[in-house]
């Protein structure tokens, strides 16, 4: 069996890329693991495009027959250089694992036995790239595909082609092999929610990366068999509606990707320090080139880890909070949410739940025009506004009168109550319907807060600098920080199932050392809000 010419290989990759691009947005919208960052399809497409561009570069009339080891190694490096995000990096390792097998031994024809070994190598490389491999993902799909091809190998041996076989005959055998892989891979895809808890919890029909890999293999089959050949259709899948902030996003903001080139690089040695800065850490490559991926709040610190190790290139840093917000707005349906918020952490919490945020500033005092612009920028037909302060309600009403959209004002008077109520928002419901839902949820939320006294109390209860606790608008505790916080929480937790504490930027006690005692059965949720006016914002529901 002759080696396929490079232009034939390019054709197969090009068709696979077209198939992937056709499902790109669907794959973006499906993603909920490891975080719902909304760009899994983009990342896989980017990786494949780099591969295709490298094949274009190699398909040079001046060198019409480059050796196969040169081709596959160049393709593996291109996939690594173009990889972005978890899905892109894992896909690049699948390409690398397969390339390492296809490149050796030199001169061996690409036949079913070699493809089986290549899929096995791809599966092992993919699993090895992840510190804690999760089943129900593209890892499961590539492993299942390899197992299916291995089972069919005995049958293919009975139909071994002669070295003089035509291109069409070679393509038919390879397409048959991929058909077995595709059948098993698609079956594994359908079962991904059975293996990955987050998919079940959020009602996701399949894992996004797993779907992307199945689509790529189907595209490769089409490239081998010809686009005119009818292939089984892969069903279209609907995105999950994410309403639980715990599963909607990484607690970090920046999806950070870059390449490090040097000498004597040890990819594994960098992982522990990166894990101190974030999560979803992947470091893959060889002694001369490594690809780095991490979710972090400090991408400069992540890059600093590699100071002296080599040169950093191809930086790609994406705002995952922005991606999640855009994804939610795209899927918003009939109505959307605008919320007034102060503090970067609180902004992230609201954006993770799909809200368009208006910066209220330290005193929660946005201009009416800012509210109007946010309402008009919301892609939904109707808008619910959460003022989140008594002082913003009037401005919200004025903005609603000016806007051409249907606007419903839900008179939330605190950020912590607004975020608790927002969980009940349903984009498929109209604005008045959501207004009723959120107002009902607000009625079940008790709000509290602890702040530093800005002046002495006229009644002599506290002096400037003391801690002051509020339950609603009423002062309920004061004095020592720890005692005030504990007493304030105690005022609102009776009968609560969930107690949420949101930390301000200058909170004097670390979030993991708060002196809190909750009633039996109550669940504590802790967040970093970054608000400047209050040490802690508290809600109980």
VOGU-3710 file (C-alpha; in Angstrom, 3 decimals, decimal comma):
1> xxxxxxxxxx> 0,000/0,000/0,000  1,534/3,281/-1,031  1,784/6,183/1,381  -0,940/8,692/0,640  0,376/11,811/-1,051  0,458/14,889/1,116  -2,301/16,566/-0,866  -4,565/13,573/-0,161  -3,777/13,823/3,538  -4,512/17,528/3,377
11> xxxxxxxxxx> -7,862/16,851/1,736  -8,905/14,548/4,570  -7,913/17,125/7,198  -9,657/19,928/5,294  -12,932/17,998/5,112  -12,702/17,136/8,806  -12,153/20,811/9,609  -15,202/21,833/7,564  -17,333/19,346/9,465  -16,003/20,672/12,774
21> xxxxxxxxxx> -16,594/24,302/11,772  -20,191/23,437/10,903  -20,741/22,309/14,517  -18,410/24,857/16,130  -21,026/27,034/17,816  -23,042/24,031/18,935  -19,934/22,617/20,641  -19,239/26,017/22,228  -22,723/26,157/23,685  -22,631/22,576/24,986
31> xxxxxxxxxx> -19,549/22,969/27,138  -19,953/22,751/30,916  -16,788/20,808/31,858  -14,330/21,600/33,290  -15,826/25,097/33,052  -18,556/26,544/30,883  -16,154/28,812/29,075  -18,036/28,783/25,795  -15,086/28,227/23,445  -14,494/24,468/23,238
41> xxxxxxxxxx> -15,528/24,439/19,590  -13,340/27,468/18,862  -10,336/25,818/20,522  -10,672/22,566/18,582  -11,161/24,429/15,308  -8,086/26,553/15,970  -5,975/23,441/16,555  -7,171/21,836/13,336  -6,568/25,034/11,362  -2,953/25,114/12,466
51> xxxxxxxxxx> -2,582/21,520/11,245  -4,094/22,408/7,875  -1,857/25,459/7,527  1,203/23,318/8,195  0,103/20,847/5,525  -0,285/23,747/3,096  3,261/24,790/3,879  4,565/21,258/3,347  2,637/20,770/0,097  5,378/22,530/-1,861
61> xxxxxxxxxx> 5,854/21,828/-5,596  9,604/22,142/-5,027  9,426/19,183/-2,622  6,521/17,107/-3,971  7,233/13,995/-1,899  8,369/14,905/1,638  9,083/11,862/3,828  6,258/10,762/6,059  8,199/11,268/9,324  8,723/14,905/8,348
71> xxxxxxxxxx> 5,009/15,333/7,628  3,635/13,797/10,800  6,165/15,459/13,083  5,446/18,832/11,542  1,724/18,201/11,969  2,206/17,241/15,623  4,165/20,429/16,302  1,572/22,555/14,498  -1,204/21,053/16,624  0,781/21,851/19,767
81> xxxxxxxxxx> 1,533/25,403/18,682  -2,092/26,079/17,767  -3,705/24,432/20,782  -5,764/26,610/23,115  -7,845/25,659/26,132  -8,297/22,209/27,653  -9,957/20,780/24,572  -7,371/22,159/22,149  -4,412/20,945/24,198  -5,879/17,448/24,624
91> xxxxxxxxxx> -6,672/17,317/20,897  -3,086/18,330/20,146  -1,872/15,416/22,261  -4,149/13,020/20,396  -2,535/14,278/17,186  0,950/13,992/18,710  0,387/10,460/19,981  -0,865/9,298/16,613  1,969/11,091/14,790  4,651/9,420/16,886
101> xxxxxxxxxx> 3,364/6,009/15,812  2,755/6,918/12,177  6,285/8,294/11,843  7,906/4,985/12,808  9,236/2,710/11,578  10,361/4,702/8,532  9,009/3,355/5,267  6,183/1,309/6,740  2,930/1,708/4,864  -0,080/3,216/6,623
111> xxxxxxxxxx> -2,295/0,183/7,031  -4,986/-0,853/9,519  -2,433/-2,338/11,932  -0,476/0,911/12,039  -3,647/2,956/12,443  -4,673/0,756/15,384  -1,320/1,390/17,009  -1,618/5,105/16,252  -5,019/5,306/17,960  -3,604/3,478/20,963
121> xxxxxxxxxx> -0,721/5,922/21,158  -3,142/8,841/20,757  -5,279/7,558/23,624  -2,302/7,110/25,933  -0,945/10,577/25,104  -4,340/12,171/25,764  -4,726/10,523/29,163  -1,134/11,363/30,106  -1,678/15,065/29,345  -4,270/15,450/32,122
131> xxxxxxxxxx> -3,347/15,306/35,808  -6,739/13,919/36,815  -8,329/12,262/33,744  -12,122/12,356/33,781  -14,234/9,730/32,043  -17,210/10,911/30,041  -14,996/13,249/28,011  -12,999/13,134/24,774  -10,531/10,911/26,644  -13,186/8,207/26,867
141> xxxxxxxxxx> -14,086/8,625/23,207  -10,520/8,231/21,877  -9,953/5,188/24,116  -13,215/3,607/22,960  -12,335/4,270/19,325  -9,002/2,522/19,762  -10,651/-0,477/21,405  -13,152/-0,768/18,542  -10,428/-0,668/15,890  -8,406/-3,279/17,787
151> xxxxxxxxxx> -11,410/-5,625/17,784  -11,866/-5,265/14,037  -8,230/-5,744/13,195  -8,484/-9,529/12,693  -11,205/-9,010/10,104  -9,139/-6,429/8,239  -6,166/-8,768/8,111  -8,256/-11,050/5,937  -8,661/-8,217/3,429  -5,110/-6,897/3,283
161> xxxxxxxxxx> -4,551/-4,880/0,104  -1,718/-5,464/-2,280  1,007/-2,819/-2,603  -0,393/-1,936/-6,030  -3,838/-1,053/-4,663  -5,345/2,152/-6,046  -5,898/5,284/-4,038  -9,614/4,561/-3,972  -9,055/1,061/-2,595  -6,724/2,368/0,089
171> xxxxxxxxxx> -9,188/5,070/1,085  -12,020/2,530/1,278  -10,098/0,343/3,741  -9,125/3,290/5,924  -12,684/4,638/5,807  -13,996/1,251/6,935  -11,572/1,309/9,828  -12,696/4,781/10,856  -16,325/3,661/10,559  -15,743/1,164/13,366
181> xxxxxxxxxx> -14,075/3,887/15,419  -16,896/6,325/14,708  -19,659/3,866/15,625  -18,101/3,104/19,001  -17,070/6,698/19,582  -20,593/7,972/19,007  -21,984/5,361/21,366  -19,475/6,487/24,002  -20,509/10,087/23,309  -24,153/9,318/24,077
191> xxxxxxxxxx> -23,140/7,812/27,416  -20,952/10,711/28,569  -23,635/12,029/30,977  -23,668/8,587/32,635  -19,974/8,985/33,457  -19,591/12,696/34,189  -21,696/13,947/37,095  -21,647/17,605/36,093  -23,295/16,735/32,758  -26,119/14,940/34,551
201> xxxxxxxxxx> -26,588/17,687/37,122  -26,891/20,402/34,494  -28,950/18,366/32,048  -26,261/18,417/29,339  -26,999/15,883/26,616  -23,332/15,114/25,832  -19,811/16,353/26,591  -18,719/19,132/24,220  -15,134/17,977/23,591  -16,288/14,408/23,052
211> xxxxxxxxxx> -18,745/15,602/20,398  -15,976/17,593/18,716  -13,754/14,527/18,434  -16,577/12,415/16,982  -17,314/15,150/14,433  -13,644/15,233/13,402  -13,568/11,469/12,833  -16,766/11,605/10,794  -15,221/14,388/8,711  -12,123/12,270/8,119
221> xxxxxxxxxx> -14,371/9,453/6,929  -16,088/11,820/4,517  -12,689/12,960/3,258  -11,634/9,367/2,591  -14,919/8,049/1,196  -15,862/11,207/-0,693  -18,418/13,828/0,231  -20,931/12,208/-2,096  -21,049/9,073/0,072  -23,962/9,151/2,527
231> xxxxxxxxxx> -22,708/8,838/6,123  -24,817/8,456/9,265  -25,734/11,843/10,701  -24,564/12,822/14,167  -27,568/14,219/16,085  -27,692/17,863/17,022  -27,572/18,467/20,767  -29,147/21,250/22,787  -27,071/23,199/25,338  -27,693/22,795/29,043
241> xxxxxxxxxx> -29,296/25,717/30,836  -26,735/26,586/33,493  -28,217/28,123/36,619  -25,888/26,830/39,337  -22,941/29,147/39,885  -20,861/26,321/41,379  -20,768/24,476/38,085  -21,014/27,391/35,686  -17,457/28,631/35,811  -13,965/28,251/37,119
251> xxxxxxxxxx> -13,321/30,415/40,166  -10,531/31,948/38,094  -10,962/34,506/35,354  -8,218/34,148/32,743  -7,792/31,167/30,431  -4,046/31,532/29,896  -2,162/29,853/27,042  1,392/30,297/25,806  4,355/28,473/24,311  7,768/28,218/25,987
261> xxxxxxxxxx> 10,783/27,399/23,797  14,170/26,586/25,268  16,350/23,581/25,995  16,149/20,858/28,604  12,556/21,755/29,468  10,826/19,385/31,893  7,081/19,928/31,475  6,083/18,146/34,683  8,402/20,258/36,844  6,360/23,406/36,207
271> xxxxxxxxxx> 2,962/21,934/37,098  3,020/22,253/40,932  3,804/25,986/40,839  1,082/26,609/38,253  -1,423/24,711/40,389  -0,711/27,164/43,207  -1,984/29,930/40,900  -5,024/28,266/39,357  -6,684/25,142/38,005  -7,118/23,225/34,727
281> xxxxxxxxxx> -3,329/23,080/34,434  -1,876/21,401/31,342  1,819/21,496/30,423  2,760/19,310/27,446  5,510/19,138/24,868  9,146/18,114/24,732  12,554/19,316/25,903  12,566/22,194/23,386  8,911/23,304/23,289  6,104/23,140/25,829
291> xxxxxxxxxx> 2,529/24,330/25,652  1,142/25,836/28,857  -2,528/26,143/29,771  -3,904/27,332/33,115  -6,986/29,071/34,474  -5,801/31,799/36,832  -6,443/35,283/38,158  -2,781/36,249/37,654  -1,505/35,348/34,207  1,626/37,456/34,685
301> xxxxxxxxxx> 2,601/35,303/37,665  1,999/32,198/35,547  4,378/33,494/32,902  6,931/34,465/35,548  7,280/30,812/36,538  9,084/30,258/33,242  11,511/33,146/33,648  14,932/31,874/32,654  13,551/28,608/31,298  12,988/29,874/27,765
311> xxxxxxxxxx> 11,237/32,379/25,545  7,470/32,853/25,860  5,558/33,197/22,586  2,032/32,806/21,198  0,315/34,236/24,254  -3,448/33,770/24,187  -5,285/35,023/27,282  -9,092/34,907/27,269  -11,563/36,325/29,787  -13,691/33,314/30,754
321> xxxxxxxxxx> -16,200/35,433/32,676  -16,837/37,403/29,508  -17,163/34,170/27,518  -19,724/32,802/29,950  -21,730/36,023/29,880  -21,714/36,107/26,080  -22,735/32,469/25,926  -25,622/33,027/28,299  -26,787/36,083/26,424  -26,634/34,211/23,132
331> xxxxxxxxxx> -28,814/31,487/24,612  -30,911/33,919/26,581  -34,098/33,498/24,620  -36,931/35,817/25,497  -35,642/37,874/28,427  -32,348/38,953/29,937  -31,066/40,551/33,139  -29,301/43,834/33,910  -27,883/44,174/37,430  -26,128/47,012/39,252
341> xxxxxxxxxx> -23,034/45,629/40,987  -19,958/46,867/42,857  -16,857/44,667/43,182  -15,025/42,461/40,688  -15,927/39,228/42,463  -19,593/40,151/42,592  -19,443/41,174/38,942  -18,144/37,691/38,124  -20,910/36,021/40,153  -23,607/37,988/38,342
351> xxxxxxxxxx> -22,045/37,507/34,921  -21,762/33,774/35,559  -25,535/33,727/36,001  -26,017/35,550/32,709  -26,516/39,137/33,823  -25,240/42,214/32,036  -23,549/44,193/34,790  -23,626/47,954/35,346  -20,793/49,146/37,571  -22,368/50,876/40,532
361> xxxxxxxxxx> -19,065/52,118/41,916  -18,188/52,077/45,629  -21,408/53,926/46,548  -23,748/52,008/44,182  -24,702/55,177/42,324  -24,684/54,576/38,529  -25,908/57,150/36,024  -29,335/56,563/34,522  -27,751/56,585/31,071  -25,500/53,675/32,073
371> xxxxxxxxxx> -28,604/51,650/32,858  -30,213/52,635/29,556  -27,139/51,578/27,598  -27,002/48,231/29,385  -30,691/47,560/28,761  -30,307/48,386/25,069  -27,152/46,233/24,827  -28,959/43,174/26,174  -29,679/40,883/23,181  -32,954/39,652/24,689
381> xxxxxxxxxx> -36,289/41,155/23,687  -37,275/41,949/27,268  -35,172/42,872/30,298  -35,376/42,453/34,058  -33,402/45,016/36,099  -31,988/44,343/39,571  -31,082/47,738/41,126  -29,523/46,049/44,208  -29,758/49,266/46,257  -32,643/51,464/47,441
391> xxxxxxxxxx> -30,807/54,433/45,941  -30,800/52,911/42,429  -34,487/52,034/42,147  -35,543/55,481/40,935  -32,775/55,578/38,287  -33,839/52,105/37,149  -37,427/53,265/36,718  -36,287/56,277/34,686  -34,148/54,024/32,474  -37,119/51,703/31,905
401> xxxxxxxxxx> -39,216/54,639/30,716  -36,553/55,758/28,251  -35,777/52,321/26,792  -37,745/51,003/23,845  -37,661/47,511/25,331  -40,102/45,964/27,753  -38,449/46,358/31,155  -39,431/44,916/34,511  -37,887/46,376/37,698  -37,390/43,918/40,552
411> xxxxxxxxxx> -36,770/46,106/43,594  -33,804/44,283/45,083  -32,130/46,433/47,721  -28,878/44,508/48,219  -26,391/42,707/45,997  -26,410/39,569/48,139  -30,195/39,265/47,918  -30,121/39,939/44,181  -27,626/37,146/43,497  -29,679/34,702/45,592
421> xxxxxxxxxx> -32,835/35,572/43,665  -31,157/35,527/40,249  -30,748/31,760/40,462  -34,510/31,546/39,780  -34,264/33,473/36,495  -35,488/31,609/33,394  -34,570/33,162/30,043  -37,452/31,417/28,299  -39,970/33,316/30,458  -41,027/36,893/29,637
431> xxxxxxxxxx> -39,893/39,842/31,757  -43,093/40,147/33,859  -42,988/36,413/34,534  -39,381/36,586/35,609  -40,175/39,654/37,670  -42,689/37,601/39,650  -40,246/34,708/40,002  -37,428/36,900/41,278  -39,683/38,952/43,571  -40,960/35,749/45,136
441> xxxxxxxxxx> -37,384/34,525/45,596  -36,397/37,877/47,167  -39,185/37,510/49,701  -37,477/34,365/50,973  -34,036/35,978/51,365  -32,838/37,632/54,571  -29,933/40,031/54,046  -27,254/41,185/56,441  -23,902/42,928/56,280  -20,894/43,872/58,373
451> xxxxxxxxxx> -18,947/47,080/57,751  -16,404/49,285/59,456  -17,928/52,277/61,242  -17,011/55,485/59,413  -17,796/57,714/62,440  -18,668/57,532/66,106  -22,238/56,522/66,907  -24,380/59,364/68,236  -25,887/56,955/70,776  -22,478/55,832/72,016
461> xxxxxxxxxx> -22,768/52,221/70,877  -19,590/52,174/68,785  -16,762/54,399/67,639  -15,115/54,969/64,309  -13,242/51,824/63,170  -15,444/49,367/65,093  -17,321/46,619/63,287  -21,044/47,281/62,761  -23,538/44,585/61,808  -26,792/45,164/59,911
471> xxxxxxxxxx> -29,777/42,860/59,468  -31,668/44,483/56,649  -31,357/48,199/57,434  -31,265/47,733/61,215  -28,051/47,819/63,283  -27,978/44,594/65,296  -24,361/44,209/66,510  -21,197/46,237/66,971  -17,715/46,273/68,474  -15,229/43,409/68,028
481> xxxxxxxxxx> -15,012/42,123/64,460  -15,401/38,400/65,150  -18,174/38,826/67,692  -20,049/41,291/65,477  -19,903/39,000/62,466  -21,080/35,975/64,455  -23,915/37,942/66,091  -25,035/39,424/62,775  -25,159/36,033/61,040  -27,068/34,602/63,984
491> xxxxxxxxxx> -29,805/37,213/63,450  -30,673/35,898/59,968  -29,866/32,165/59,878  -32,831/30,737/61,769  -34,482/28,170/59,488  -32,111/28,868/56,587  -31,017/26,134/54,215  -28,290/28,178/52,499  -26,171/30,908/54,063  -23,938/32,903/51,724
501> xxxxxxxxxx> -21,074/35,142/52,846  -19,441/37,446/50,290  -16,068/38,898/51,267  -15,163/42,546/50,668  -11,781/43,798/49,522  -10,539/44,830/53,012  -12,182/42,124/55,134  -10,066/41,715/58,294  -10,617/37,939/58,700  -9,705/35,429/55,956
511> xxxxxxxxxx> -12,678/33,776/54,316  -11,637/30,294/55,471  -11,354/31,395/59,126  -14,709/33,032/59,691  -16,120/32,362/63,197  -19,493/31,056/62,052  -21,798/28,483/63,593  -24,786/27,538/61,448  -27,926/25,602/62,331  -27,857/21,905/61,604
521> xxxxxxxxxx> -28,548/21,246/57,924  -27,635/24,740/56,768  -25,111/24,926/53,914  -22,435/27,630/53,894  -21,333/29,234/50,627  -18,308/31,541/50,556  -17,376/33,966/47,764  -14,894/36,792/47,242  -16,915/39,804/46,167  -14,345/42,578/46,212
531> xxxxxxxxxx> -16,879/45,216/47,324  -15,370/48,245/49,053  -18,173/49,405/51,346  -18,768/46,245/53,363  -16,403/43,704/54,884  -19,020/41,002/54,406  -22,368/40,757/52,640  -24,586/37,964/53,974  -27,747/36,289/52,747  -29,819/33,476/54,222
541> x> -32,573/31,616/52,420
//
